[in-house]
Amino acid sequence: MSDAAQRDTRVHLGLRTYETFQRAEILARLREPAEALRLLSATDSMIEHLPPADELPPSGYWYTAPFFLGQRAFVLRALGHHTAAGQAARDCLAEMPPAWTSSEWASRRRELAELT
């Protein structure tokens, strides 16, 4: 299903971006760093084309560049790039709305930001 969502441009770009980050993290954990880095690079263009926050659907209000910085941090950590992962997590938290940074779902980002 994930592969199909990636191919179908009718699927919201935010969801496709999220799926790309998840796939990159899985590949990094499977010790396929070249493919993980290729996908990580692909997310740069995807993020540049995300709609403005006020145009995001209620079911994907978090599909913003700051949120995806946190996803980047998870991939970098899985690749063993701990310093870069910590910096991406700190950048993510600095750019997200304050209400998000203290949310339960941001706890992994906060933990990663404190590691390095």
C-alpha positions in Angstrom: 0.0 0.0 0.0 2.9 2.3 0.8 4.4 1.8 -2.6 1.1 2.4 -4.3 0.6 5.7 -2.3 4.0 6.8 -3.4 3.2 6.3 -7.1 -0.3 7.9 -7.0 0.0 11.7 -7.2 -3.6 12.0 -6.1 -2.4 11.0 -2.6 -1.6 14.2 -0.6 2.0 15.2 -0.9 2.3 15.4 2.8 1.3 11.8 3.2 3.7 10.8 0.4 6.5 12.7 2.1 5.8 11.0 5.4 5.8 7.6 3.7 9.1 8.4 2.0 10.7 9.3 5.4 9.3 6.0 6.9 10.7 4.0 4.1 14.1 5.7 4.4 14.2 4.9 8.1 13.4 1.3 7.5 16.0 1.0 4.8 18.6 2.6 7.1 17.7 0.0 9.8 18.0 -2.8 7.2 21.6 -1.5 6.5 20.8 -0.2 3.0 22.3 3.3 3.5 22.7 4.2 -0.1 18.9 3.7 -0.8 18.0 5.4 2.5 20.1 8.4 1.6 18.6 8.5 -1.9 15.1 8.7 -0.4 16.2 11.2 2.2 17.5 13.4 -0.7 14.1 13.0 -2.5 12.3 14.4 0.5 14.0 17.8 0.1 12.1 18.5 -3.1 8.9 17.1 -1.7 9.1 19.4 1.3 9.7 22.4 -1.0 6.4 21.7 -2.7 4.2 21.2 0.4 1.2 23.5 0.5 1.2 26.3 3.1 0.1 25.3 6.6 -3.2 27.0 6.2 -4.1 24.9 3.2 -3.3 21.5 4.8 -6.2 19.2 5.5 -7.4 18.8 9.1 -6.3 15.1 8.9 -2.7 16.2 8.0 -2.3 19.6 9.7 1.2 18.5 10.8 2.6 18.0 7.2 4.9 21.0 7.6 8.6 21.5 7.0 9.4 21.6 10.8 7.6 18.4 11.4 9.5 16.7 8.6 12.8 17.9 10.1 12.0 15.5 13.0 11.4 12.7 10.5 14.8 13.5 9.0 16.3 13.2 12.5 15.0 9.7 12.8 16.5 8.6 9.5 19.8 10.2 10.3 19.9 8.4 13.7 19.1 5.1 12.0 22.0 5.7 9.6 24.3 6.3 12.6 24.7 10.1 12.0 24.0 10.9 15.6 25.3 14.5 15.7 23.3 15.4 12.5 20.2 13.7 13.9 20.4 15.6 17.2 20.8 18.9 15.3 17.8 18.1 13.0 15.7 17.3 16.1 16.7 20.6 17.8 15.9 22.5 14.6 12.6 20.7 14.3 11.6 21.7 17.9 12.8 25.3 17.4 10.6 25.7 14.3 7.5 23.9 15.4 4.6 25.7 17.0 5.1 25.7 20.8 2.0 23.6 21.4 3.5 20.9 19.3 6.9 20.8 21.0 5.3 19.9 24.3 2.9 17.3 22.8 3.2 13.6 23.5 4.0 12.8 19.9 7.0 15.1 20.0 8.6 13.2 22.9 10.9 11.2 20.5 12.1 14.4 19.0 12.8 15.9 22.4 14.7 12.8 23.5 16.8 12.8 20.3 17.5 16.5 20.6 18.9 15.9 24.1 21.2 13.0 23.1 23.9 15.0 21.3 
